Amino acid sequence: RVSLAARQVKGADSPEVLATAAREGKAEVAAVAELDAARLLASQGKTAEAIDRLKRAIESPDSAAPKDALLFALAETYERAGSAEDARATYRRLLTDYPNSPYRQEAQERVPSS
């Protein structure tokens, strides 16, 4: 999992600061900042904005964060927003597109077998 301390970035409790770090930082810090920015928005009740940010990062070829990490974060954000079907669909996409992902086991536990 991507779990580096983005706290190396001064002011890492601001979505704007994290977004800047995601664009301009070293790859590892940028990846964590990208994920942390979305998680911070969700924790502030801005789930629609967090979902939009994650979707854009997933579709962007320039995203620093691994796509499976972004998909997992998106699915978790959908869950927190009460969008269970969107969460399940996102977990399924992660399982299909990234069968060797370190998120695989947890995603499988969250998606009922069909």
VEXLOPA-392132 format. One record per atom (N, C-alpha, C): x, y negated, z. Coordinates in steps of 0.001 Angstrom, whole numbers, plus 524288, in hexadecimal, padded with zeros to 5 digits. Each point is the difference from the previous one (the first is absolute). Last residue first. Layout:
<sites>
XYZ ...
</sites>
This chain:
<sites>
7AFF38343E7E6D5 7FB54800557FCC1 7FF2E8056F7FE18 8094F7F661811FA 800B3803857FB79 7FAEF800567FCF0 804CC7EEBF80B46 7FDB28052F80084 800E6803427FB15 80C3E7F09A80774 7FC788010D7FB9F 7FDCF80580800BE 80CA17F8F480BA8 7FBE07FC0A7FFE2 7FC17800C67FB84 80F4C80AB8802D7 7FCD480069804C6 7FB697FC427FFDF 80C837FF637F267 7FCDE804CD7FFA5 7FC6F80096804C5 80C1D7F22F8000A 7FBD47FEFD7FC3A 7FC6E804C57FF7E 80F0D801B180A4A 7FC1D7FCBA80299 7FB747FEB77FC5A 80E04809A27F8E7 7FD5C802F58041D 7FBC47FCC7802AB 80AB77F7A67F2BF 7FC8A804237FE20 7FCEF802B080460 80DEE7F2127FF9F 7FAC57FECE801F2 7FC1E804677FED1 811CD7FFA47F9DF 80014800F08059F 7FAB47FECC80291 801A98064C7EBA1 8003A7FB7080360 8006B80189805C0 7FE4A809F67EF04 80453800CB803A1 800A77FB7B803D4 7F2B5800677F249 7FF79804EE802E8 8046E80105803E4 7F7297F0017F565 804E580088802F5 7FFE5804F08035E 7F1A17FB4B7F498 8044F7FD407FD65 8054A800DB8029E 7F031807B28072F 8008A801927FA82 804E77FDAF7FD7F 7FB5D7FB5E81178 801278059F7FFC8 800F0801E27FA6C 7FAAF7EE7E802B0 80537800C48022E 80193805C27FF82 7EEEE7FBCC7FB6E 803B67FE0C7FC15 8059C800C3801E7 7F2A1803EC80BD4 8003F803EA7FBC2 803D97FE517FBC7 7FC927F41880D87 803178046F801FC 80086804347FBC4 7F5127F22F7FBFA 8056F7FE3B8000D 803928043D80221 7EDD0802D18002C 801D67FFD97FA92 805C37FE6A7FFC2 7F7AF7FF8881072 800B48056C7FE2A 80219800207FA6C 7FBBD7EF73806E3 8047A80237802C7 80115805897FE19 7F0F97F7A07F9D8 804AC7FDBC7FD9B 804EE802348028E 7F029804E18078C 8008A802647FAD3 804CA7FDE47FD1E 7FB867F8C9810C1 801D08056A80051 800D28027A7FAA8 7FEF27ECFD80882 7FF1F801EC7FAA9 802188058D7FF8A 8013C7F38F80EF4 7FB26802FA7FFD3 7FEA7802107FA9D 80F957F67E806AE 7FBDF7FC927FDF4 7FABE802D57FFB4 80F7A808E78053E 7FEF67FBF7803EA 7FB927FC637FE55 805C380CB77F3E8 7FD978028380494 7FE807FBF18040E 809727FA337F15E 7FA938014D7FEA9 7FD3A8027F804A9 811A87FD39801ED 7FD387FB018002D 7FA4A800BE7FE86 80B4F80E667FEA4 7FF237FEA280582 7FCEF7FAED80084 80512805077EF1F 7FC098039D8020E 7FED37FECD805B8 80DA37F6917F832 7FAF37FE777FDCA 7FBA88037A8021D 8113D804468046E 7FE587FB41802C2 7FAB57FE207FE08 8078F80E067F72E 7FE958019E80542 7FE107FB5280327 806907FCBD7EF43 7FB04802CC7FFBC 7FE2E801A28056D 810A27F85D7FEA6 7FBED7FC277FEF1 7FA9E802907FFCB 80E9480AD380191 7FF587FD0B804DB 7FBB27FBED7FF62 804F6809867F12A 7FD218035D80399 7FF1E7FD498053C 80A127F7647F2F9 7FA65800237FEBB 7FCF38037D803C5 8119B7F59D805B5 7FE8C804C27FD1E 7FA148003C7FF3B 8093C7ED34801B6 7FE5E8046880341 7FEB9804BD7FCA5 804A67EF737F885 8047F8023C802C2 7FE8B804E58030C 7F7607F78D7EDB0 7FF2E800AF80599 804B1802B78027F 7FC5F7FBC27ED4D 8041B7FD5D802EF 7FF8280099805EA 7F3C3806257F2A4 804DC802F77FF52 8047A7FDAC80332 7EABC7FF2880467 804917FD057FE3D 804CB8037E7FF57 7EEF080572806D7 7FFFF7FF717FA50 804DA7FD427FDE5 7FD738022581259 7FFDB805407FDB0 800737FFA67FA18 7FE647F05680989 8053680254800B3 80041805697FD87 7EFBB7F76280059 8039A7FD557FC6A 8057C8025780057 7F37A8062C80BE2 7FEB1801AD7FAA7 803B27FD7F7FC03 8016A7FAA5811A6 801F3805547FF3C 7FEE8801F47FA77 7F93D7EF8C804D3 805B97FFCA7FFE3 8024A805707FEFC 7EDC37FEAE8027C 801937FDA07FB06 805F27FFF17FF7D 7F9068058580FF5 7FEE9803DE7FBE8 801BD7FDF17FAB4 800F47F47580E20 803E58042B80098 7FF58804177FBB8 7F3847F2AA80114 804ED7FDD77FE25 80459804258004A 7EFBB8045A806FB 7FF737FF677FA4C 8050F7FDF77FDA8 7FEC7801658127F 800B1805037FD52 7FF817FF847FA17 802C07F44B810C6 7FFE07FE817FA7C 800BD804E07FCA2 800FF7FE9A8132F 7FAA9800467FE14 7FF677FE7F7FA54 80FF6801ED80A5A 7FD997FAE1800D6 7FA5B7FFDD7FE09 80AB380EE67FD8F 7FF7E7FF63805AC 7FD867FACB80173 803CA803807EE3B 7FBCC80372801D7 7FF227FF56805DC 80E267F7007F875 7FB087FDCF7FE35 7FB6B8034A80201 810A08068E80338 7FF007FB648032B 7FAD27FD757FE76 8063280DFE7F5E9 7FE28801DC80522 7FEB27FB6E80395 807797FC307EF94 7FAAB8020B7FF63 7FDD1801D780540 8115F7FA5D7FFC9 7FC9B7FB977FEA8 7FA59801CB7FF86 80D4280CB28028F 7FE9A7FD30804C1 7FC6E7FB607FEE6 806F8809B87F1C0 7FC2E80311802F2 7FE2B7FD11804DC 80D357F8257F636 7FB608007E7FCA9 7FBA8802F8802DB 8108E7FEBC807E8 7FD2C7FB078003A 7FAFF800397FCCF 80B8E80E487FF64 7FD567FFC08050A 7FCCD7FB0380060 80A52801EA7F112 7FC008041E8001E 7FCDA7FFC380507 80E837F4BF7FE28 7FBAE7FE697FC9E 7FB97803FB80026 80FAA803DB80898 7FD107FC12802E1 7FB497FE427FCD2 80B5D80BB67F7DA 7FDB0802758049B 7FC9C7FC328030E 8095F7F99A7F0EA 7FBF7803D87FEB1 7FD5B8024A804D5 807967ED03801BE 80271804D87FE5B 7FBB5804127FF74 7F8457ED337FE32 8036A802DE80384 802A6804A97FD7E 7F2A17F3667F8CB 8056A7FE487FFC8 803CA8034480334 7ECCA802C97FE22 801D47FE417FADC 805E47FF4C7FFC8 7F7B7804A080FF1 7FEF8804377FC41 802017FE907FA92 800A17F37480D68 803F18040D800DA 7FF4D804787FC26 7F3477F2FA7FFE0 804ED7FDEA7FE04 80455803FF800A1 7EFED8042780754 7FF9B8001B7FA45 805017FDEC7FD80 7FE737FF0D81241 800C7805617FE4C 7FFB4800737FA12 7FC357EFE080785 8058C80122800C6 80132805827FE20 7EE767FAFF7FFE3 802EA7FD0B7FC0C 805DC8011D80060 7F4188074C80C8F 7FF9F802827FADC 803327FD367FBCF 805148000981483 7FD0F7FCCA7FC53 7FFBC802C67FABA 80A1E8052680F40 7FA868007380183 7FC817FCA47FC8B 813418014A7FFC7 7FD77804747FD71 7FA60800D5801BA 80F657F2DE80300 7FA8A7FE9A7FF2C 7FCD9804587FD87 81375802787FCE3 7FE247FC20803BF 7FA607FE7C7FEBA 80937812627FBCB 7FE377FB5B7FD41 7FDC57FC428040C 8054281097804B7 804D07FD497FE9B 7FEA47FAD87FD57 7F36880CD28048B 800AC7FBCA803C3 8052F7FD317FF32 7F93380F6B7F78E 7FFD37FB2C7FCEE 8009F7FB5A8039F 805898147F801C3 7FE337FB7E802FA 800457FB1C7FCA4 7FC48813E17F8B5 804427FC9E801A5 7FDCD7FB5B802E1 7F7E28101B7F791 7FF027FE0680543 804977FCD88020A 7F71380CA27EFC0 8029F7FAF58003F 7FED17FDD980567 8009F814C47FC8F 7FCCB7FB5B80000 8035B7FB2580000 
</sites>
